Amino acid sequence: MRKALVLIGLLALAGAASAQTFVWPQKWTVAKPQEAKRGGTLRAAVISDYRTFNPFITAESGNVPSIISGNRGLVTRDPTTGDWIPYMAESWTISPNKLEITFKIRKGMKWSDGRPITADDWITTWRIHTDKAVGSNSYDSFFIDGKPIVLRKIDDYTIRFIYPKTDAEAFSVASFAPWPAHVFGPVYQREGAEGIKKMWTLSEDPAKIVSGGPWLIESYRPGERLVLKRNPAFGEWNKDEAGNPLPYLDRYEIKIVKDTNAQLAEFLAGNIDIFNPATVDHISQVRQAIQAGRLDATIKVNASPVASSQFMVFNWNKASDPFKQSLFRSDKFRRAMSHVVNRQAVIDIVYGGLGTPMYTSVYPVLTQWINPKVPKYEYDLNQAAKLLAELGFTRKDREGFLVDSKGRRLEFNLATNAGNVQREQIAKLIVDEAKKVGVKVNFQAIDFNTLVGQLLSSGPDRPFDAIIIGLSGGGLDWPFGSNVVPCKGNLHMWNKSGQCLDPRETQLDALYSRGRTELDFQKRREIGFRMQEIEASLLPVIYIAGPNYHPAWNNRLGGEHPDAIISSIWGQRELELTFIKK
């Protein structure tokens, strides 16, 4: 906190000559402002179609609202220091009791339709996010112990965040991207949450999508591509150190390529500019293409561990199948399934040896937060069989699968998103290992949006058994998700009954609140360590392993981060500072 306050003072002095402009520091890129060229198109690929343009009902990473807004708010982090710095705010003050932060909003910012960006936009965005009926994935972040964080408009360019308790994530909360009050406000007043949920579907006219970030939607064709164009209003207050408006690029095209191998082929052919290889085979093919002169590109192998998680989650809410519900709610069963997961095989076979095993919800890259003493439940089929026997599965049927005293077979369905080759391989490894101990696992790869819909469903009877998926996001200040740990969280994905079903869930819920409100880092870290010990006991999800971060890019691009910054936390570049060299 002290570092941030010192930094504000320095920035305020430096910014006095260009009052309302945010100057993107040159140290965030290897390129000097005079080297940057304007124009051109950045080409990328994603594995799934988008679900919506609506910023209030997205839950998946890389969604369209995040892209066009730049996913920044009043504050952002400096990737060279990790400190929070003012972005859409020009400064802030903190009350002596640390329960209020008052932000002075930068003047001169405009929406893409020319309307000014003011305090009303944050107020309206906050009101919609905190309407439970809307179902926003950000809902939980605006509450501490069930008490709301309140936003108060002081004047058009001053806004105050009032926290019910001290909050280690106070600046993270204030970093949310605003959306236009003059677009969403009238609909919300007239039709409430239902009106909001009907807005900005994929069939919306792109010309009606208003952005305050670097991009506007030019066109979207499902199954083919999303095309974005530069938002001129953004460049009026976002400049490089030479005073050039950002972004440099004219357009940003994102192809829908529903297979990671096909994405690799597109990168090798020079049809897309950026790619993150997840396997040693992908890395090898990129390297060979570079060495043979077929591809002019750069690859940074093992830049860092991942800043995401990969896991298998069982559904605790299957009222229509009491046998499975009882099984999935048993920590002994989940521990047996953890012993079935061969994490080293996943690293060797799926990621070619360039991966990191996972045992807790804390991402491997956040090393200072990981409790090294957490029980791991490593690959051990004998131990898995022993635990299953203790659950009554002591004999096998004619096909070799375990059954209980009532003849009920130990069998479940496992799904992941189709086209994600690595997750499909992980699932098949689990199928094979489970069969060795007599567990029948029926694997199915399904559409990503269908998978997410099942995972986010709520109530007593949800439509899946088990899913392999991952999470990204989360903070450096407190790495536990406000929408994951609390029992009523939108991504409390194993149990969406709306209440804690296990006493350890209740413990985690309470510890999450204690940690989030603890401003002393060492004390907060100790609470985080205790949470990981409880997670290991409860095993609400079974963490597996993930690839290390190996970013690659075509050398037609300029403006990447310096090597010291490139990591899974900060990525390979800021798109706003990216340009086409040739």
N, C-alpha and C positions, 0 to 999 in steps of 0.2 A: 504493500500500500504506500509506504514512504517513497519508494522508487517512482511510483506513478505520479505522486504529487510533485516531486522534483522535476520530473519530465514535463509536466504541464507548464510549469513556470518557464522552462527553456523553450518550449514550443510557442508559448504565448509571445515571448520576446521575438523569436525568429519570424513569427507569422505576422508581425505588426504591419509590415509593408503591403502584404496581400491579405487583407483582413479576413475574407470568408473563403479563401481557397485552401483546399487540402493538397499539400505538395507531397507527392509520393517520393519517399527518400531514394536516392540513387543507390544507396547501399543494399537495397532489396533486390538489385539486379546486377549482373556482371556488365551490362551495357551502359555506356554513358549516354545522356540524352541526345547529344549530337549524332550518335550512331544510329538512333532509331529512325525507321522509315514509316511513313503513314500509308495505310491502305492494305489490301490483301485480305485473304481468308484463312482462318485457322480451321483445320479439319480434324475431327475427333470421332470416336464411336462409343456407343453404349450398348449394353447387352439386351436391354428390355425397352419396350415401348413405354412412353410416359403415361401416367394415370390421370393427370389433371393439370390445369394452369392455376388452380385455386390455391393461394398460399395458406389457407386456413385448414385444409383437409389433406395435406401431404404428410407422409410419414417416412418416406424412403429417401435415402441419400441421393444427391445428384438430381433432385427434382427441379422442374422448370423455374418455379418462383425463386429458388435459391440461386440459380444461374443468372437470371436476368437482374436480380437485385444486387448481386455480388455478395449477398448474405452478410452484410455489415449494417451496423446501426450507429448509435451515438458514439460508441467506442469500438475499437478493434485492437488486435494484438500486433505489436511490432515483432516480426519473425526473427529479428536479429537479437532481441533481448527477452522476448516472451512477455514484456510489460504491456499493460493496457494503455492505449493512447487515445486521445480524442479523435473522432472521425467526423460523424455528422454533428457532433457537438464541437464547439471550439474550446470549451473549458468546463470544469466542474468544481463544486465545493462540497465538502463532506461535513455533516453536523458533528459537534463534539461527541455525542453519544453513538455516532456511527450508524444511526438508523435512518438517515436521510441523505440522499445525494441529489444536488440541484445542478442540472445541466443547462448551460447556455447553448442554444441550438445555433448552428452556423447559418447565417443569413445568405440569401441569394441562391439557395438550392431550389431546383424546380423539378416537378414531375415531367414526364415526357410530353404531356399535353399542355405544358406551359404554366400550370398552376403552381404556386409556391408550396414548398414543403415546410410545414409548421408543426407546432406542438399538437394541434388537433389530429394530425396523422398518427402520432404515437398513441394518443389517448384512444382513438377509435380502434386502432389495431389491437391495443391491449384489451379493450372491452370485448372484442370479438374472440380473441384467443382465450379469454377467461370465462366465456359462456360455455358451460359444460355441454349444452345441447349442440354446440357446433362440432365438438369432437376434435378440437385442435391437438396436435401432437405436442404443442408447446404449453398446453394448459397447466401441467403440473409444475413447470418451472416458475410460475408466478405465485406459488403458495409455499409457505413454510409452516409446518405443523398444522396444515389445514387453514391457516390464516393468510389472507391475501396480501400480496405486495401491491400497494396502491400507487397509481400515478396521478399527479395533480398538475393541471395546467396553471402556471403562474401568469404568463402572458404568451403571446404568439410564439415567442422564441425562448421561453424559459419553461422547463418542466422539472418536476420534483418526483423522485422515486422514494416512497416511504415504506420501509421494511418493518415487519412486525417483530423481527429479531435481527441481531447482527447476522450478516450473510457473507460467507466466504466466496459466494458466487455472485455478489452484488453487481459487479461489472459485466459478468457473463449475462446476467438477466437484462442489463441495459444495452446489450449488443444486438438485440433483436431488430430485424429489418422492418421499417414502417411500410404501410400500404396506404394508398390514397383515401383519405376520409371522404372526399367529395364523390368517390366512386362507391365505396362500400357503406359509408355512413347512411345515406338515404335508404338503401335496401334493408339495412339492419334495423333502422327505425320503423320501416313500413312492414317488413315481413319476418323480422327476427332471424333466428339461427337457420330456419328452413330456407329462407331467402338467400342467405349467405352460401349455403351448401349447393345451391343451384347455379351459382355464378362461376364464370371463367372455366367452363368445361372445355374439353379438347375441341369441341365444335365451335367455340367462340371465335368471332372475327378477330384475327390478330391485331387489327388496327384499334380495337377497343381495349386491349390489354395495356394498362398504364404502368410504366416502370420509373423508379427513381434511381435505378442502378445502371450499369454500363451497357446493357443490352435491351433490345426490343425484339419481339417475335416478328419475323418476316413471313414465315410459313411453317406449317407442320403437316406432314403426311405420315399417318400411322404405318409402322412397318418399314418406313423408308428413311425419313430424316426430319430433323428440326433445324430450321435455318434462322439465325439471329442476326440482327444488324446493329451497328453502333447507335447508342442513344446520344444525340448531340447535346441534350440538356445536361447530361452527366459531365461532359467535357468542359462545361462552363465553370465548374468549381473543382474538378479533379485534374491536376496538372502535374507534369514532371518538373524536375528542378530547373529546366530551361523555359518553363512556362507553356509548354505544348499541351494541348488538351488530350485527355485519355478517354477511352483506350486508343491505341494506335491503329488497331485492326478495323477494317470496315465490316467484316462479317465473321460469323462463327457457325460453322456447319457441324452438326452432330448426326452421324449416320446410325441407324438402328441395325446392328449386326449381332444376331442372336446366337453367337457361338464365339468363345474366346479364341479358338483356332482360326476361325474366319477373320477375326479382328487382327490376329497376327499376320495373316496373309495380306490383309489390306495395308498394314504398316510396312511389310517387306516390299510391297508393290509401290510404295510411296503414295498411296491413296489417302492415308490419314497421317497426321503429324505427330501425335503423341500416343504412347502405349505403355502400359505397366505390365511387363512379363511376370507371370506368376510361377512359372516352372523353369527348370534348368534347360528343358528342351527349347522353350521359347527364347530363353537367353542365348542359348547356343546358336539358334537359327539367326537371331539378330546379329550376333557377333560375326558369324560366318558371312552374312550378307555384307557387313561393313568391311571385313577384311578382304573379301573378293571384289570389292568396288561396286557391288550391285546396289548398295544403299549408303547414302551419305547421312549418317545419323550418329547420335551419342547415346551411350547407355551407362548408367551408374549402378553397378551390381552391388547388392547388399548395402544400400545407402543407409538403411536403418531397419530395426524390427517394425512390425506393422502397428498402425494406430487404429486397429479394428479387432473384432473378435469373430471367431467361427465356432459355432456350437450346435448341439442337438438339444431340442427342447421337447418335453413331453406335455401333453394336454391334461391338466388336472380336472377339467370340466367336461365330463362325458356321462351325463346323467342317463343317456339312453343305453349305456353299456357299463353297468356297475362293476363288472369284472375288470375291464380295462381301467376304469377310473380308479379303482382301489390299487391296482398295480402301479399306475403312473404316479399316484400320490405316495407310494412307498419309497423312502430314501434308500432302503436296502436294495430295491430293484434298480434305482438310478445308479447306485454305487456299483452294482453288478455290471450295468451297461457301460460305466466309465472304465471298468476293468476290461471290457470287451474292445474298447477303442485303442487301436495300436497307433499311438501318436507318432512314434518314430517311423513306422511304415508310411504314414501320411506324409511326413516330411521327406522321406526318401523317394517314395513312388510318385506322390502327387506334386511335390514341390522340388524334386530333384536334389534333395539335401539342403536346399536353401530356404529353410523355414524355421519357425519357432514354436515349441509346444506351448499350450495355454492351460492354466489350471484355475484361474480366477477371472473375475469380470474386469480386472485392470489390464489395459492393453500392455503387451510386452515392451513397447517403447517407453512407457512411463515407469522406468526402473526404480525411481525413488519411492514409488507408491506400492510396489509389489512386496508382499509379506513372504520372505523366503522360507518360513517355517510352516507354510500351509500344507496340510495333507494332500497328496496328489492322486491317489488311486490309479496307479499306472497300469499298463497292459498286463493282465494276469488272468488267463482263462480259468485256471484252477480256483482262484479266489472268486471269480464270477460264478462258477458252478456251485461253489460252496454257499454263496449268498442266496442263489436261486433255490437251492435245496432247503435252506432255512425258511424260504417262503412257501415251501410245500411242493416244489417241482422236483420230484425225486425219480420219476420214471419217464420213459420216452415212448411215443407211439410208433406205429409201424414205419412211419417215414423218418423216424429219428429225432422228432421234436419233443421237447419237454411238455408234460401235461401234469395237472394237479390231481388231487384225489377224486375230483368230480369229472375228470377227463377233459378239462378245458386246456386247450393248447396254448403255449406261451408264444403268442404271435401278435405283431403290430405292423401298421403301415408307416412308412417313412418317406417323406417327400422333400424335394428341394426344387430350386428354380431351373427349368430346362435351359440348356445352353451354357450354363456355368459348369464347364468341364471339370474343374477342380472339385466342386461340391459333389458332382455326380460320382467322381472317382472315390471321394471320401465315403459317400453313401454305400457304394459297392463294396468297399473294404469292410465297412461295418456289417453289411449283409453276410459276407463270407465268414468273418470272425464270429458273429452271433450264431451262425449255423453250427460252428464247431462245438458250441456249448449247448446246442439244442434249442435255440431261439429262432423262430421263423420271422424274418423281416421282409416285408413286401415293399420294394422300392419303386417310386414313381417320380419322374421329373415332370413338373407342371409349369404353366405360365407364371411368371413372377408376380404379376398383379393378382392372380388368383391365390397364389401362395400367401401374399401379404394380407389379402382379404380374410383368409382363414385364420391367420395368426392374430389379426386385430379384432376378430369377432369376440363377442362377450356373452355372458350369461351362463346358465348351468349346463348347456349341451352344445359344444363347439365342434365344427366339422373336420377334425383331423386327429391323428394319433400322435405323430412326432414329425418334427420338421428340422432340417438343417438350414441354418441361415446365419447371418452375421449382423453386427451392429458397428456403426462408426459414430463420430461425434463425441461429445463428452468433453469435460474441461480439464485443464491442467491444475486448476485450483482445488478441485474436488472431483475425482474421476468416477464418481458413482452417479448414475442417471436418475434425475428427479422423476422421470416417467417410467423407470424400470424397477427401482427398489421399492418404493412405497406400494402397498397392496392395491391401492386404487389407481396406480399409474397406468397410462395408456399402453405402455410396453411391458407391463408386468405379465409377460406373455404366457407363462406356464399356468397362471391362475388369474382368469379374468372374471371371477365371480363378483368382484367388487369388495371383497373382504379377505382378511388374512385367514388362511385355513390351518396353518402350522404355527406353533409358538415362535419358531425361529424366524418366520416371516415378520412376526410382530417385533421381535428383537431387532431385525435388520431395519425395519421401518423406523424404530426409535433411534437407532444408531445413525441412520442416514441424517435425521434431523439434528442430532447432536453434532455430528461432524460438519454439516453444512453451516451451522451457526457458530462454530468455533473458529476464531480468527488467528489463533496461535498455530503456526504450521505444524510444529512437532506434535502438539496435542491432537491436531486434526489427523495427522498421519497415524498416530497410535490407534485412533478410532477406526481409521480405514483398515489397519492391520486386523483389528478384532472383527470387522465386518467380513473380511476374507476368510477368517477361521470359521465363522458361522456359515458362510456360503459353502465352504468345503464340507461341513457337516450336513447341510440341507441339500446341497447339489440341486438347486432349482433348475439349472441347465448344466449340460455337460460340455465344458470347453474342450476344444480339440487341438487345433494348431492352425497357423496361418503362414502364408508366404512372407518372406522378407520383402522390403520395398526396393524395386529395381526400376526406376523410371527410365524411359527411353524417349527420345524425340528426334525428329527429322531436323537436320542442320539448316534447313531453310528458315527455321525459327530462331529469333534472337530474344534476349531478355529473360533468360532463365536465372534462377537464384544462384548466388555464389555457392560453391560446394559445401561450405560450412553450414549453410541453412538447409540444403536439400535433405529432406527426411519425410517420413510418412506423416509427420505433424504439419509441416509447412508446405509440403508438395514440392514440385520442381520449379514452379514459377507463379507469378501473379499474372493473370490473363490481361489485366489492365496495362501491364508493362511489357507485354509480349508483342513482337513485331515480325514481319516477314523480311528476312535479309536478302533473299534472292528468288 
